Amino acid sequence: MTTLLIVVHTIVCLFLICIVLLQHGKGADIGATFGGSSQSLFGTEGPLPLLNKITTLAAIVFMGTSITLAYMSAHKSSGSVMSEVKVQEQQAPAQQAPLTVPMPAAQPTTKEAPKGAAEQPAKK
């Protein structure tokens, strides 16, 4: 459906460009180019009624396809980029006793002789 709309939109766009370029602005006489009086090439009324109707129809189709393509583009749901990512569930840690940091044992305040010195008898 989108491809068909894009093709129609492009064709109408090119047709609209051509039909606007065929029209002449105010003061420009296409009949005067060929040596005739003003607007005598296409008759007394000139090309305005037919070209105006064609231009209006092409502009309506162009705007319709533009709005439709914009709506389809905005509401296009192609899924999420993150749909294939595996989610790891985090488990809450079980209730544990508060962690205590072991403190080093208190050192005795009295000075004692080293263990090796007490075991060896003193020599005299």
C-alpha positions in Angstrom: 0.0 0.0 0.0 2.8 2.4 0.9 4.7 1.7 -2.3 1.6 2.3 -4.4 1.0 5.6 -2.6 4.6 6.7 -3.2 4.4 5.9 -6.9 1.1 7.8 -7.3 2.6 10.7 -5.2 5.7 10.9 -7.4 3.7 10.8 -10.7 1.2 13.5 -9.5 4.2 15.6 -8.3 5.8 15.5 -11.7 2.5 16.1 -13.5 1.8 19.1 -11.2 5.2 20.6 -12.0 4.5 20.3 -15.8 1.0 21.6 -15.7 2.1 24.7 -13.6 4.9 25.4 -16.1 2.4 25.3 -19.0 0.4 28.1 -17.5 1.3 31.7 -18.0 1.3 34.4 -15.4 -0.6 37.6 -15.5 0.5 39.8 -18.3 2.2 37.0 -20.2 0.4 36.3 -23.5 1.2 33.0 -25.1 -0.7 34.0 -28.2 1.3 37.1 -28.7 4.4 34.9 -29.1 3.1 33.5 -32.4 2.0 36.9 -33.7 -1.7 36.7 -32.8 -3.7 38.9 -30.4 -3.7 38.1 -26.7 -5.3 34.8 -25.8 -6.4 34.0 -29.3 -4.4 30.8 -29.5 -6.7 28.9 -27.2 -9.9 30.7 -28.1 -11.6 33.7 -26.5 -11.4 32.4 -22.9 -7.9 31.0 -23.2 -6.5 27.9 -21.5 -7.5 29.1 -18.0 -10.6 27.1 -17.3 -9.2 23.7 -18.4 -5.7 24.2 -16.9 -7.2 25.6 -13.7 -9.4 22.5 -13.2 -6.5 20.1 -14.0 -4.2 22.0 -11.6 -6.8 22.0 -8.9 -7.4 18.3 -9.3 -3.6 17.5 -9.3 -3.1 19.7 -6.2 -5.9 17.9 -4.3 -4.5 14.5 -5.2 -1.0 15.6 -4.2 -2.1 16.9 -0.8 -4.2 13.8 -0.2 -1.2 11.5 -0.9 1.1 13.7 1.2 -1.2 13.6 4.2 -1.8 9.8 3.8 1.9 9.1 3.6 2.6 11.3 6.6 -0.1 9.5 8.6 1.1 6.0 7.6 4.7 7.0 8.5 3.8 8.3 11.9 1.6 5.3 12.9 3.9 2.6 11.5 4.6 0.1 14.3 7.5 -2.1 13.5 8.1 -3.2 17.0 10.8 -2.3 19.4 14.5 -2.4 19.0 14.8 -3.8 22.4 12.3 -6.7 21.9 15.1 -9.3 21.4 17.1 -8.3 24.5 16.8 -10.8 27.3 15.9 -9.4 30.6 17.7 -10.8 33.7 15.6 -10.7 36.8 17.4 -9.5 39.8 16.5 -11.3 43.0 16.5 -9.3 46.2 19.1 -10.6 48.7 17.7 -12.7 51.5 17.6 -11.2 55.0 21.1 -11.6 56.3 22.6 -10.8 59.6 24.5 -7.5 59.5 28.1 -7.8 58.5 30.5 -7.3 61.4 34.1 -6.5 60.8 36.3 -8.6 63.2 38.3 -6.3 65.3 41.8 -7.3 66.3 42.1 -8.6 69.9 43.3 -6.1 72.4 47.0 -6.2 73.3 47.9 -6.6 76.9 49.1 -3.4 78.4 51.9 -5.0 80.6 55.2 -5.8 79.0 56.0 -9.4 78.9 59.2 -11.0 77.9 59.1 -12.6 74.5 58.2 -16.3 74.5 61.6 -17.5 73.4 63.4 -15.5 76.1 61.4 -17.1 78.9 62.1 -20.7 77.8 65.8 -20.4 77.5 67.7 -20.3 80.8 70.1 -17.5 81.2 73.8 -18.5 81.0 76.3 -17.3 83.6 
